[in-house]
Amino acid sequence: MSTPKLSTQETYDLDRAHVFHSWSAQGSLDPMVVTRAQGTRLWDGDDNEYLDFTGQLVFTNIGHQHPRVVEAIQEQAATLCTIGPSNANDRRSQLASMISDLLPDNLNKVFFTNGGTEANEHAVRMAREFTGRRKLLSAYRSYHGATAQSIHLTGEQRRFANDKGASEVVHFFGPFLYRSEFFAESPEQERERALAHLERTIQMESPDAFAALVLEPVIGSAGIIPPPAGYLEGVREICDRYGIVFIADEVMAGFGRTGKWFGHQHADVVPDLITFAKGVNSGYVPLGASSSATPLPGTSTSAPTRAA
Ligand SMILES: Cc1ncc(COP(=O)(O)O)c(C=O)c1O
């Protein structure tokens, strides 16, 4: 028995009565009712056609309703809808291996999550476990997610309502020549001054207390802000100097969004961990992940032999 279809007005009315929308002043919301989508286009309840320049929340990297992905979802739903995390599964094994193939050799273990914020939470926990340290670094003008640690990593105003001052996160200014915090007049000056500022921040905040630095290789939500050439390499060097785990948050920049598979691949750097979500499957079903080096503390490098 299929659920009866709602009219556009019924959909709208029930939404306004019962649905909370994220990052919105609920009272003033007037959401568009979307009834269908295909490729780069979507349609509203009056059958008006729109060119989807937003990619929704910058996640429909392969467009809407890609037939091969829809078919794969249907096939998997008919075969096996869900399985507990302690079991192995052909599709999970295959996907982890395909993702590892896109990344440098040291990033060859994938921890799947339901989305980007959760991936960042887990990456930070791995870094803390690995280093035995607590403090974290992230940039102003960044967005890293809406859950407990990720919202504190976030460097823009959405953090404020949650920030009670006990987050263990220290923020720093990244390079942004258009509104330079460093009075720089060229990308090179901006890079050098931003790197010096980052290193001074670490030194003045107890240099051996930092577990991880979390950074979007290209800033997304706060405006598309690519770093000047050499900045990510400089960050990598600083992380190495102070034993800090470098986590590249590729949730928005990853999976082709910047013209390479991952945003950090525009620079000559290999992060210790990367996190991703969104474009990994164009948001068709919830999926994110932290990709990490192996071995991490507590993980065994020798896989148990499968009984014959
Ligand atoms: C860079 C970045 N990190 C993390 C997130 C959070 O991802 P999710 O909304 O899947 O939890 C986002 C979402 O916009 C993002 O752009």
The ligand as an ORCA input file, in Angstrom:
! r2SCAN-3c Opt
* xyz 0 1
  C      33.452     22.040      5.278
  C      32.283     21.389      5.947
  N      32.514     20.559      6.984
  C      31.508     19.927      7.619
  C      30.188     20.116      7.229
  C      29.089     19.386      7.940
  O      28.608     18.365      7.141
  P      27.164     17.713      7.402
  O      26.183     18.796      7.126
  O      27.098     16.555      6.437
  O      27.143     17.265      8.825
  C      29.900     20.968      6.151
  C      28.506     21.196      5.718
  O      28.186     22.148      5.052
  C      30.979     21.615      5.494
  O      30.765     22.452      4.468
*
